[in-house]
Amino acid sequence: MSALLPDTVLALFNERMAAAAEAGEHEPNAMCLSTVKGDGVSSRMVLLKAWDERGFVFYTNLESDKGQQLHTRPRAALNFHWKSVEQQVRVEGRVEAVSANDADAYFASRPRGSQLGAWASDQSRPLSDRQELLDRVAALEAQYSDGPVPRPPHWSGFRVLPSMIEFWLGGSSRLHDRDRYTFDGERWQRSRLFP
Ligand SMILES: Cc1cc2nc3c(=O)[nH]c(=O)nc-3n(C[C@H](O)[C@H](O)[C@H](O)COP(=O)(O)O)c2cc1C
């Protein structure tokens, strides 16, 4: 179950993200993404590239381990940890593909090296030798010359549609603040949790 985030909750996320950036947090948009891997789980960092009341968007290789896991089980958990402001935000929910238009627009905004890298990398597959990757990039540079680099068909984005979002604020003596918002199928409920 998922629903649009209430304005107040989105504003709280925006406020905390801005405070982390203001405090000099390096890449405050870095988040741990957890996915379902068979009967286990798998985690890695990705970068949040867009967010609004619908949810939280990141981009990746659709054929990577995470891409395949999300195809099979479209559910995920996100975790932001902003050390400098002693804050954590957790998100859980269903996952959907972003539109081709959104993916095209974001891909076009990326540095050229990252665009070529998206073509060159068979993300999560074995690589026998780093030179193989560098050779692929060199070949792609020659292929596209100065022309535009199209978005690879295997590269796009996912949106995590929150059904839970929790804001954690570190306190002294481990007396932290936890505010959790859960969508119960009809409305968002706010609850305060023991730390
Ligand atoms: C700070 C940071 C940000 C990252 N951002 C992304 C990202 O936005 N997309 C991505 O596909 N991989 C990103 N990576 C690499 C992933 O953590 C991971 O190594 C890669 O996506 C392969 O994951 P998988 O084999 O589980 O699919 C990032 C790594 C770090 C450390």
The ligand as a Gaussian input file, in Angstrom:
#p B3LYP/6-31G(d) Opt

LIG

0 1
 C       27.798000       6.898000      -2.447000
 C       27.452000       5.888000      -3.516000
 C       26.471000       6.197000      -4.447000
 C       26.108000       5.287000      -5.436000
 N       25.109000       5.601000      -6.304000
 C       24.682000       4.684000      -7.206000
 C       23.544000       4.955000      -8.026000
 O       22.894000       6.015000      -7.940000
 N       23.167000       3.994000      -8.910000
 C       23.838000       2.802000      -9.028000
 O       23.437000       1.979000      -9.857000
 N       24.895000       2.508000      -8.240000
 C       25.332000       3.417000      -7.331000
 N       26.392000       3.125000      -6.509000
 C       27.031000       1.785000      -6.607000
 C       26.180000       0.762000      -5.829000
 O       26.396000       0.907000      -4.439000
 C       26.445000      -0.689000      -6.251000
 O       27.810000      -1.001000      -6.109000
 C       26.034000      -0.983000      -7.693000
 O       24.865000      -0.286000      -8.056000
 C       25.823000      -2.479000      -7.912000
 O       24.831000      -2.930000      -7.020000
 P       24.066000      -4.339000      -7.254000
 O       25.103000      -5.320000      -7.740000
 O       23.478000      -4.694000      -5.937000
 O       23.014000      -4.091000      -8.309000
 C       26.775000       4.030000      -5.521000
 C       27.789000       3.721000      -4.580000
 C       28.106000       4.637000      -3.595000
 C       29.171000       4.266000      -2.585000

